[in-house]
Amino acid sequence: MTTDFFDQATIVVRAGNGGNGAATFRREKYVPRGGPNGGDGGRGGHVYLVADPEYNTLLHFRYQRKFIAENGGHGGKNAMHGRNGADVYVPVPPGTVVRATIDGVTYTVDLARPGQRLLAARGGRGGLGNIHFATPTRQAPRLAELGEPGQELTLELELKMLADVGLVGFPNAGKSTLLSVISAARPKIAAYPFTTLTPNLGIVEVGLQRFVVADIPGLIEGAHAGVGLGHDFLRHVERTRLLIHIIDAAGVDGRAPWDDYEQINTELRLYQPELAQRKQVVALNKADLPAAQENVPILRSRLPVAPEDLFVISAATGAGIEPLLQRVAELLRADPPPQREPVDPDEPPLEWPLPPVDENAFTIEREGDAFRVRGVKIERLIAMSNLDQDEALDRIQRVLEASGINEALIAAGVQDGDLVRIGRAELVWDDSGRHIA
């Protein structure tokens, strides 16, 4: 079965690498030994996710799942700065929840407001040119940094629809038929359960008032635990302001209608307690059938629903639908949606809610027959160093000594000839000089 609604997707975003710094020197007439003038590399492009109101589905990710930003340009002579890589903007529908696992922890960002942006993957820093490494004692450094690698993440996207009203009820209760009657939506309708496998949206007009109604896949027992279409249904209920609870009053599928009412609310409560407290209007459907006419008085007495919120309808014939819609419109007017201020174009983008990190902190642990050093600053240094350059290795050694990593390795029991891994590098400990060779 194909569908034009797509509410979950997995994509990969990769930011651009920073450009390399340059190691060049002035070459001018009458200046045979000019000083260093290598420029810095440009920043790699970022990848942003943007809540775009032109989209109402994640279907476009069926055809493209990887998004790669441009690398930064390399630095040049005469202190020429490399060009920054172009950023990539990936549109998603408002109401998209984005999840990423970073360093073993899963983080979530909600793009609910049109125009909101998430800095999903950060471009790498440009490497410094050799102009930055000149000192009174080292006047002609050949040292320049490599560009920092861009961030790459796998993102889980989940669309939670921004509908005003959700139609809830057991499969085959008549939700799709009702939506087709009250709006221009044309969902698939048939006399068997799970006809609706994906949510359908319809716009309903009552006088001058308009609201969005979502016909969502039916529930079964155990839906809160993911049974049947469980979670595929329930996540779309979360953002609705009001529920129309449709009950098959005729009990066509052999269930007792009053039990259906209890079961649906139990599933809502077990999935998310506040959902069971959301305002409901109950529609006793299929009133055109004799069995429904017999059950309606029983349902009126057994269901804990105020008379003004209980309606006897027939989605097939249209009977009772107009009073139902009038009540829904009245309740929506009394409980307007929270006002969402438009996103200012200059508003900073959202970022992953990572905890604060001390960039100078580090840890050392055994890794088989080697030692693994972890830390933001030291791993960045390794990633941006050309390990084939003696000057780069000297710089790493100075940082290891000044940061206390060397002493910590000795305390951890490092021995002559042991491997020390930092980021992508494997270095060898030299006990005679108490340093990494």
C-alpha positions in Angstrom: 0.0 0.0 0.0 1.3 3.4 -0.9 0.4 6.6 1.0 1.1 10.3 0.6 1.4 10.7 4.3 4.8 10.1 5.8 5.2 10.8 9.5 8.5 9.2 10.5 11.9 9.3 8.8 15.6 8.8 9.5 18.1 11.1 7.8 21.8 11.7 8.0 23.2 15.2 8.2 26.9 16.0 7.7 28.3 19.4 8.1 31.2 20.6 6.1 34.8 20.2 7.2 36.8 23.3 7.9 39.4 24.4 5.4 43.1 23.9 6.1 45.3 26.8 7.2 48.1 27.7 4.8 51.8 27.6 5.6 53.2 30.2 3.2 55.8 33.0 3.4 56.2 36.4 1.9 58.0 36.4 -1.4 58.7 39.9 -2.4 61.5 41.6 -4.3 64.4 42.6 -2.0 62.8 40.5 0.8 64.3 37.1 0.3 63.3 35.8 3.7 59.9 37.2 4.3 57.9 36.2 7.3 54.9 33.8 7.5 51.7 35.0 5.8 49.5 31.8 5.6 45.8 32.6 6.0 43.2 30.6 7.9 40.8 28.1 6.4 37.1 28.9 6.1 34.4 27.4 8.3 32.6 24.3 7.1 28.9 24.8 6.2 26.3 24.0 8.9 23.2 21.9 8.4 19.9 23.4 9.7 16.5 21.9 10.0 13.8 24.6 9.3 10.0 24.3 10.2 8.5 25.2 6.9 4.6 25.6 6.8 4.7 24.6 3.1 5.2 21.0 4.2 2.7 18.9 6.1 4.4 15.5 5.7 7.9 13.9 5.8 7.3 12.3 2.4 10.2 14.2 0.8 12.6 12.2 3.0 11.6 9.0 1.2 13.6 10.2 -1.8 16.5 12.0 -0.1 17.9 10.9 3.3 21.4 12.4 3.3 22.2 16.1 3.5 25.8 17.3 3.2 27.0 20.8 3.6 30.0 22.3 1.7 33.5 22.2 3.1 35.3 25.4 3.9 37.9 26.8 1.5 41.6 26.5 2.4 43.6 29.5 3.5 45.9 31.2 1.1 49.1 33.3 0.9 49.1 37.0 2.0 46.9 36.0 5.0 44.0 35.2 2.6 41.1 33.7 4.6 39.4 30.6 3.0 35.8 30.9 2.0 33.2 29.6 4.4 31.3 26.6 3.2 27.7 27.1 2.2 25.1 26.1 4.8 22.3 23.6 4.0 18.7 24.2 5.0 16.5 21.1 5.3 12.7 21.8 5.4 10.5 19.9 7.8 6.8 20.4 8.6 5.9 22.4 11.8 5.2 19.9 14.5 8.3 17.8 13.8 10.2 16.3 16.7 13.9 15.7 16.0 16.0 13.2 18.0 19.8 12.6 17.9 22.1 10.4 19.9 25.3 12.3 20.8 28.0 10.6 22.9 25.5 7.9 24.0 22.8 10.3 25.1 19.6 11.0 23.1 18.5 14.6 22.8 15.2 15.9 21.5 14.2 19.2 19.9 10.7 20.2 19.0 10.2 22.4 15.9 6.6 23.4 16.6 6.6 27.0 15.3 6.8 27.9 11.6 10.2 29.4 10.9 12.0 27.8 13.8 15.5 26.5 13.0 17.7 23.8 14.5 21.4 23.8 14.1 21.5 20.1 13.5 25.1 19.6 12.5 27.9 22.2 13.1 30.5 22.9 10.5 34.1 22.4 11.4 36.4 25.3 12.3 38.9 26.5 9.8 42.5 25.6 10.5 44.9 28.4 11.6 47.5 29.5 9.1 51.2 29.7 10.0 50.9 33.5 10.5 49.5 32.6 14.0 52.5 30.5 15.1 55.3 33.0 14.7 57.2 33.9 17.9 60.3 35.8 18.6 62.2 32.5 18.7 60.3 30.8 15.8 60.1 33.4 13.1 59.5 31.0 10.2 57.1 28.4 11.4 55.9 25.9 8.8 53.1 24.8 11.1 49.5 25.2 10.0 46.4 23.5 11.2 44.1 21.2 9.3 40.4 22.1 9.2 38.2 20.6 11.9 36.0 17.8 10.7 32.3 18.7 10.4 29.7 17.1 12.7 27.8 14.1 11.3 24.6 12.8 13.0 21.8 10.4 12.3 18.5 12.1 13.0 15.1 10.5 13.8 12.2 12.7 12.7 8.7 12.2 14.0 5.7 14.3 12.8 3.1 15.1 15.4 0.3 16.8 13.6 -0.9 20.2 14.6 -4.7 19.5 14.4 -7.3 21.2 16.4 -9.6 18.2 16.8 -8.7 14.5 16.9 -11.2 11.7 16.0 -10.7 8.8 18.4 -12.3 5.4 18.6 -12.0 1.8 17.8 -11.3 0.6 14.3 -14.4 0.7 12.1 -16.3 3.1 14.5 -16.9 5.5 11.6 -14.2 8.1 11.9 -13.3 8.2 8.3 -16.9 8.4 7.2 -17.5 11.3 9.5 -14.4 13.1 8.3 -15.6 12.7 4.7 -19.0 14.1 5.5 -17.8 17.2 7.5 -14.9 18.2 5.3 -13.5 17.9 1.8 -11.1 15.1 2.9 -11.6 11.8 1.1 -10.1 9.1 3.3 -10.3 5.4 2.3 -13.5 3.9 3.7 -14.4 0.2 4.0 -16.3 -2.0 6.4 -13.2 -3.6 8.0 -10.8 -2.6 10.8 -7.7 -0.6 10.1 -8.9 0.9 6.8 -7.2 4.1 8.0 -3.5 3.2 8.4 -2.2 6.8 8.3 -3.7 10.1 9.6 -6.0 12.1 7.4 -6.6 15.8 7.8 -9.7 17.8 6.9 -10.7 21.4 7.3 -14.2 21.9 8.7 -16.1 25.1 8.4 -18.9 26.1 10.9 -20.2 29.5 10.0 -17.2 31.7 9.8 -15.1 29.4 12.0 -12.6 26.9 10.5 -10.7 24.2 12.3 -8.5 21.2 11.4 -9.8 17.7 12.2 -7.5 14.7 12.1 -8.9 11.2 11.4 -6.3 9.0 13.1 -5.8 5.2 13.0 -8.1 3.3 15.4 -7.0 2.0 18.7 -7.1 -1.5 20.1 -6.3 -2.9 23.5 -2.6 -2.6 24.3 -2.1 0.4 22.0 -0.3 2.4 24.7 2.4 -0.4 24.6 2.6 -0.2 20.8 0.2 -3.1 20.0 -1.5 -2.7 16.6 -1.1 0.8 15.3 -0.7 2.0 19.0 2.1 4.6 19.0 1.4 5.5 15.4 -2.0 6.6 16.6 -1.2 8.1 20.0 1.5 10.5 19.1 -0.9 12.4 16.8 -3.4 12.8 19.6 -0.9 14.7 21.8 -1.3 18.1 20.2 -5.0 18.2 19.5 -7.0 20.6 21.6 -10.2 18.6 21.7 -11.2 15.0 21.0 -14.4 13.7 19.3 -14.8 10.2 20.7 -16.7 8.1 18.2 -18.5 5.0 19.5 -20.1 2.3 17.3 -23.4 2.4 19.2 -24.6 -0.6 17.2 -21.8 -2.8 18.3 -21.3 -4.1 14.7 -18.0 -5.8 15.5 -19.5 -7.7 18.5 -18.1 -5.5 21.3 -20.2 -3.7 23.9 -20.2 0.0 23.1 -19.8 1.1 26.7 -16.7 -1.1 27.0 -15.3 0.6 23.9 -15.6 4.0 25.7 -13.7 2.7 28.8 -11.0 1.0 26.7 -10.2 4.0 24.6 -9.8 6.2 27.6 -7.7 3.6 29.4 -5.3 3.5 26.5 -5.1 7.3 26.4 -4.4 7.4 30.2 -1.8 4.6 30.1 0.1 6.3 27.2 0.0 9.8 28.6 -2.2 10.6 31.7 -3.1 14.1 30.6 -4.6 12.8 27.4 -7.4 11.1 29.3 -8.2 14.6 30.8 -8.4 16.3 27.5 -11.9 17.7 26.6 -14.0 15.1 24.8 -17.2 15.3 22.9 -18.8 11.8 22.5 -20.6 10.8 19.3 -22.8 7.7 19.4 -22.5 6.7 15.7 -24.5 4.4 13.4 -27.8 5.6 14.9 -29.5 4.5 11.6 -29.1 0.9 12.7 -31.7 -0.8 15.0 -29.1 -2.1 17.4 -27.8 1.4 18.0 -31.3 2.7 18.7 -31.6 0.0 21.4 -28.2 0.8 22.9 -28.5 4.6 23.0 -30.6 4.8 26.2 -28.1 2.4 27.9 -25.2 4.5 26.8 -26.8 7.7 27.9 -27.1 6.3 31.4 -23.8 4.5 31.6 -21.3 6.9 30.1 -19.9 9.6 32.5 -20.5 12.3 29.9 -22.4 15.6 30.3 -25.6 15.7 28.2 -24.4 18.7 26.3 -21.3 16.7 25.2 -23.1 13.6 24.1 -24.5 13.4 20.6 -26.4 10.6 18.7 -25.3 10.7 15.0 -25.2 8.8 11.8 -22.2 9.5 9.7 -23.8 7.5 6.9 -27.0 9.7 6.7 -25.7 12.9 8.2 -28.2 12.9 11.1 -27.1 14.7 14.2 -23.9 16.0 12.8 -24.7 19.7 12.7 -25.3 20.0 16.5 -22.1 18.0 17.1 -20.1 20.5 15.0 -21.7 23.5 16.6 -20.7 22.2 20.0 -17.1 21.5 18.9 -16.8 25.0 17.4 -18.2 26.5 20.7 -15.6 24.6 22.8 -12.7 25.6 20.5 -13.8 29.3 20.8 -13.8 28.9 24.6 -10.3 27.4 24.6 -8.3 29.2 21.9 -4.9 27.8 21.0 -1.9 29.3 22.7 -0.6 32.3 20.7 2.6 31.5 19.0 4.6 34.6 18.2 6.0 34.5 14.7 9.7 33.5 14.6 11.8 36.6 14.1 14.2 35.9 11.2 17.0 37.2 13.4 16.1 34.8 16.3 19.1 32.5 17.0 18.6 28.9 15.9 17.8 26.2 18.4 20.7 23.9 19.4 21.0 20.5 20.9 20.5 20.8 24.7 23.9 19.5 25.5 25.2 19.9 29.1 28.0 22.3 29.7 31.4 20.8 29.1 34.8 21.8 30.4 36.8 21.7 27.2 40.0 21.4 29.2 38.8 18.3 31.1 40.1 14.9 30.0 39.8 11.2 31.0 42.2 8.3 30.6 41.1 4.7 30.5 42.5 1.3 29.5 41.5 0.2 26.0 42.9 -3.3 25.6 46.6 -3.1 25.6 46.6 0.7 25.1 45.5 3.9 26.8 42.6 6.0 25.5 42.7 9.8 26.2 39.3 11.6 25.8 38.7 15.3 26.0 37.2 18.0 23.8 40.3 20.2 23.5 42.9 17.5 23.1 40.8 15.5 20.6 40.2 18.7 18.6 43.9 19.5 18.6 44.7 16.0 17.2 42.0 16.2 14.6 43.4 19.5 13.3 47.1 18.5 13.4 49.1 17.2 10.5 50.9 14.3 12.3 53.5 14.1 9.5 54.8 17.5 10.6 57.5 17.6 13.3 56.3 21.0 14.4 52.8 19.7 14.8 54.1 16.8 17.0 56.1 19.3 19.1 53.0 21.4 19.6 51.0 18.3 20.7 53.7 17.4 23.1 53.7 20.9 24.7 49.9 20.7 25.1 50.1 17.3 26.7 52.6 18.5 29.2 50.9 21.8 30.0 47.5 20.2 30.4 48.6 17.5 32.8 47.8 14.6 30.5 51.4 13.3 30.6 51.4 13.2 34.4 48.0 11.5 34.3 49.2 8.8 31.9 52.2 8.1 34.2 49.8 7.8 37.2 47.6 5.4 35.2 50.6 3.1 34.7 51.8 3.9 31.1 55.0 2.1 30.2 57.7 2.6 27.6 56.4 1.5 24.2 52.7 1.6 25.2 50.2 2.9 22.7 48.3 6.0 23.6 45.2 6.7 21.5 43.7 10.2 21.2 41.0 10.7 18.6 42.2 9.2 15.3 45.8 9.1 16.4 47.9 6.2 17.8 51.0 7.5 19.5 53.8 5.7 21.4 54.9 6.5 24.9 58.6 7.2 25.3 59.5 6.5 28.9 63.0 8.0 28.7 61.7 11.4 27.8 58.4 11.1 29.6 56.5 12.0 26.4 54.7 10.6 23.4 56.9 10.1 20.4 
